[in-house]
Amino acid sequence: MKCLNCDCEKFESKKLRFTPEIKGEEVDVVVPTYVCTKCQTPFMDGQQMNGLRRVAADMYRKKHNLLTSEEITKYRAALGMSQTAFANYLKVGEASIKRWETYYVQDAVQDDHIRLKCDEAYAELNALHVHWKSHTSDIFSGNRPFCFVLFKQAVRYLIGFTKSPLFLNKALFYADFKHFQRYGRSITGVRYVHLDYGPCPDQYQSLYQLMLAKGILVSGGHHMLKSAEKPDLTLFSDSEKEILQFVAQLAKKDGGQKLLKVSHEEEAYKKTEPLQIISYDLSKKLKI
């Protein structure tokens, strides 16, 4: 091959910076290319040009929180599907799969569809959002809508004082119900359900699995969970923080065993049918 600028036939491989345009937006990437040894003019063969397109597309995707070509390919591989089978699964044309796995950027709607069909944690979170939004703020949520941010921080804080999720669930129950008893509003907006092993946050297994998938919690073995980071108590009001600390000190004594035992004796638990949501209105006579 010859240099288009000086007709020199000697080239060397270098990594150069390029700023190609993707969907009307310039992206900054560094990729390998050939460079004329005489005038330093860059030259790309077909393979390098495709590599530039893919890297640029993925840089754009990352900037806009879209799945990269590699991530889409990994989803397909995890499902053990060919491109044809994957296209049928997603109900799209096979050409779309081929383009997405190279340098064609999917739009936000397509990206969301891929995640919902391929990412269990993402689909679970979507289902939880639908579940939360389908229930308005009422006496079963402690007169406030569910707030995942506050629930996450409450879990991070109380998990440090409880032996396992079984005891953590009781600490959360008492924190929310005690705050409602005193101030007419729960801390997290969580609904609690009557289960055989006491009152528990509704959908708690899905919530904890989601927190594990997001790295908010880590498994400590033997049914133990730990917070990956310290809780941010600045997000809570003074009254909320006071109640959380009060419950934490109770749980600290024995890891939450007494809270577990007493929770079965609460009117809120005994007056609610199994598998039914517990009304915060039954918090008037808490035993702690």
ABEGO torsion letter per residue (X at the ends): XBBAAAGBABBBBBBBBBBBBBGGBBBBBBBBBBBBAAAGBBBBBAAAAAAAAAAAAAAAAAAAGBBBAAAAAAAAAAAGBBAAAAAAAAGBBAAAAAAAABABBBBAAAAAAAAAAABAAAAAAAAAAAAAAABBBBAAAGGBBBBAAAAAAAAAAAAAABABAAAAAAAAAAAAAAAAAAAGBBAAGBBBBBBAAEBBBBGAAAAAAAAAAAGABBBAEGGBBBBABBBBAAABBAAAAAAAAAAAAAAAAAGGAAAAAAAAABAAAAABBBGBBBBAAAAAABAX
